[in-house]
Amino acid sequence: MVGQVAALGRRIIDNVDRVIVGKSAVTELVLVALLCEGHVLIEDVPGVGKTTLARAVARSIGGQFRRIQFTPDLLPSDISGISYYNPQRGEFQFRPGPVFTNILLADEINRATPRTQSALLEAMEERTVTVEGDTMPLPRPFLVLATQNPIELEGTFPLPEAQLDRFLLRIDLGYPDDAEEAEMLVRYQTTNPLDELAPVATLDDLRAAAAVCRTVYVDEDLRRYITGITRATRQHEAVSLGVSPRGTLALFRAAQALATLRGRGFVLPDDIKEVSRPVLVHRLILSPEARLRGRDARQIVDEVLAAIGVPVEQV
């Protein structure tokens, strides 16, 4: 079963690579989020392919894709949907909003007001939407890919800690290197590869793969290694607010998913270390003194990983 999930992941990554040049590692992390039923925050500058990545993943798994451009005047009902009176039927009906999809691109999420941002909280955590007392389930899988521009801060509303904590991963795409950018020009010269992209998996495949990930073995020493990492962030002198228990579980699930995609039925310490930055960095709130000294949450995670002893197999 693990081998089938690894083959599935390889097909999806190769398919997305036809559109996004040189970002296999990023696509793999998005698959980790899908298998964990988590969400992804992409923090990067405009034009590096965030929207294209979301569309390519949605097409590769045969899922629905919706995009919401977040603006200050966006209302919660613009996300969840509205109930309206149908005079022909003489009753109120619900018109689903764009959140009823498999992959939702929340573009520039930090441009919406906190009230609108919070409209996503229930959907992200509970996979449901409640409108006028009626609770409706969202499709499965359901993945929020939210983007924000780290450079342009004017007219933005920083995401609250409660919402940041609901993102399984925070990633960035980065600029392509010289060879990758030249290859992009070749691929896009006559047509857009995204227009011709066909599904290589089904939603049922993804649901079955997510169930397999939960069965991946994690040794007791590695469980203690995970909790040791997250507890160390809470005790770090440069951190005001460390990783929550939700973050501990996120690190555990992400390591399971990565091991599965690599074709293993067990987690290695390297799996945990590889997903630590994407899982933990956005969950740390540094102290004012640390920020004044120019310290970075990535540095803190690296310091914690260097300080915590890696479990070794007893011979």
N, C-alpha and C positions, 0 to 999 in steps of 0.2 A: 504493500500500500504506500509506504514512504517513497519507494522508487517511482510509483505512478505520479505522486504529487510533485516530485522533483522534475520528472519529464514534462508535466503540465506547466510548471513554472518556467522551464527552459523554453517551451513553445511560446509562451506569452512574452517573455523577455526578448526572444529573437524577433517576434512579430513587431513589438514596439520599436525595436532597434531599426526596423525598416524606415521609421519616421523620425525618431529622435536619435541623433548620431552621438555615440560615445557615452551614453548615460545608462548602461546596463545596471550598474550598482544602484542608481536611483530607482530604476524600475523594480529591482529586486526588493528594495525597501517598501515600495508601494504595495507589492505583493505580500510582504510581511504584514502590513496593516490590514490588507484584505483578509488574509487567513486568520488574523487575530480579531477580526471584526472591529478594528480600530479606525482612527482618523489621522490625517496627515496635515501638518502646517508647513507650507513651503514659503520660506522667507528669502526672496531674491528680487533682483532688479527686473524691470520689464524687458520683454523680448527674448528671454532665454529658453522659452518653450514650455512654460507651466501649463497653459491651456491645451497645447498640443499633446502633452504627456497625458493629461486627464482624458482627452478624447480618444487617444490611441489605446489606452488601457481599457476604456469602456467598450470600444469596438472589438478588442481582442477577446473579451470575455462574453460578447454578445449581450451586454447590459445596456440599460437606458442611461443617457447622459443629460444632465441639465446644468445650466450655468446661471448664477445670480451675480449681477454686478452690484456690489454693495456701495451705496451712496448715503449721505446723511439723511435724505428724505425717505429712505426705504423703511417700510412698516413691517412689523411682525407678520401681518396677514399676507404680505407679499411673498413670504417664505412658506408659511404653513398652509395657506388657502383661506377661503371665506365661505360662509353660509349665506345664501341669497334666496330671496323669495321668488319662486317660479309661479307666475300667475296662471299659466296653462294647467299646471297640476294642482294649484292651490296649496302648495306646501313649500317649506324651506328645503333647499338642496345644498350639498357641500360641493364646492369646486376645489379640487386638490391643488395645492401650490407646487412649486418646482422641487420641494423637498421629497416628494413622492417619486423617487428614482433610485437607481443603483449607485451611480457615481454623481455626486453633486459638487460642482466647482463653485466655491464661495470666493469670488474674485475680489481682492482688496477688502478683506473682511474688516479690517480696522478702520474703514471709512464710515461704517454704519454706527449709529448710536448704541450705547450699551443695552438699551431696551431691545433693539432689534437683534443685536448679537446674542442676547440671552434667549431669543426665540429658538436658536439652534440647540440649546443645552439639552432639552428633553429629547429631541430627535437624536442627538449624538450619543447620549447615555442610555436612554430607554428604548430607542428605535420605535418610538411612537410619537404621535402628534395629537394634542388635545385641543379641540375647538368647541367652545360653548358646552363644555361638559362631556362631549363625546370623544373617546380615545380611539384612535385608529392606528393600526400597525403599519410600519414602513416596509418596503420590499427588502428582501435579504438576497445577497449581501447589500449593505448600505455603507458607503464610504464618502466622507466629506473630505475633499481636497481644498483646503483654504489657503489663500495666498495673501501675502502682505509685502509691501515695499519697505525694506529697512532703511532706505535713504531719505525718501520724501515723507516727512512726519507732519507737515502742516496740514491741518484739517482732518487729523486722524484721532481715533479714540483707542488707546491701548487696550488690548484684550485683558480682562480680569483674570486673576490666578485660577479661579474656578473653571473658566473656560479653557485656559491653556492646559490645565491638568487633564482635560478630556481628549486632548490630542495624543494619540499613542506615540507619534514621531514628529520631530521637527527636522526638516531637511532643506538643503539648497541645491540647485542644479549647477550653478557656476557657469562661467563662459567655456565654450569649447576651445581646444587647442588649435594650432594652425592647421594640422592635417584634418581634424574633424570639421572645422569650419569650411575648408576647401571641399570636403566630401559632401557637406550640406548643399553647397552650390550646385554640385553635379546632380544630386538627387532631385532637387527642386527646379531644375532648369526648364523642363517642359511640362511638368505636372506636379501636383501635390500628392505625395505617397499616401497621405491620410485618406484621400478619396477612394483609393483602391484597397484599403486595408480590410481584410475579412476576419471574422471570428475564428479563433483557434481553440476555444474552450467554451463551455456553457456555464450558466449560473449554477446548475446542479453540480457540475464539476467543482466549482469553487466551494459550494456548501459542503460537499463530501471531503474536500481537501482540508477545510477548516476543522472538521471533526477528527481527521487523522492527526493534525498538529497537536491536539489536546492529549493524544496518547503517547507523545514522544517522551522518553525517559529522561528525568533530571535527577542526578544523584543527590543524596542528602548533603554531601559536602558542597555541591554547587548551589543548592538551595540556601545554605548558610552563607556562601560567597555572595549571592545576590542580596540577601538581607543585610549582610555586612557592608556592601557598597552603599545601599540607600540609607542605612542608619548613619554611616560616616558622613554623608552630606548634611545631615541634621546637626552634627556636632562640629562641623568645620567652622573655624574662626571667621571665615570670610562670608559665611552664609547666614542670612536672616531667617529664611524659610527653606528647609530642605525638602527632599523628595517625600511625597505622601505614600501611604500604603497602596493607593491606586497605582502610583508609579512603580512600586515594587512588583506588583502583579503584572504591570505592563512590561517590565524588563524580563520577567519570567516567560510570559507569553511570546514576546518578540524573539527571545532566544530559541524557544521551541520551534517557531515558524521558520527561522533562519536555518536551523539544523535540518528541518524537513526539506526545505528547498535545496539544501546541499546534499540530499540523499541519505541522511543519517537518521536513525531511530533513537538517537540519544544526543544530548547537548554536551558540547565541549566548553571549557573556559573561554576559548577564543570566540565562540558565538556570543557569549555574554559581553565580552569586551567590545566586540564589533558593533553591537547595537546600543551600547551604553550611552554614547554621545547623542545619537538621535532620540533616544528615549528620555534621557535625564536632563539635558542642558536647559530646555525651556521650562523645566519644573523648579529650577533654582532661583531664589530671590537673593541677590547679593546684598550685603550690608552697605550702607552709605559710604563707610570708610573704604571698603574694597573697591567700590565704583570710582571713588575719587583717585584711588591709586592706579586706576586703569586695568583692574583685574577683570577677567572674563570668565563666564560660566564654563566654557569649554576647558579652560585651564584648571578650574576646580575639579571637574570630572576626571581629567587626566591625573591630577594630584591624588585623588581618592583611589583611582585604579592602581597607581604606582605604590600606594601605601598599603593596600589590602593584599595579603598574601594569596597567590593563586593556588587552589587545591591541586595536589599531585596524587597520582595513583599509588597506593600502598603496595609494595612488592613483598 
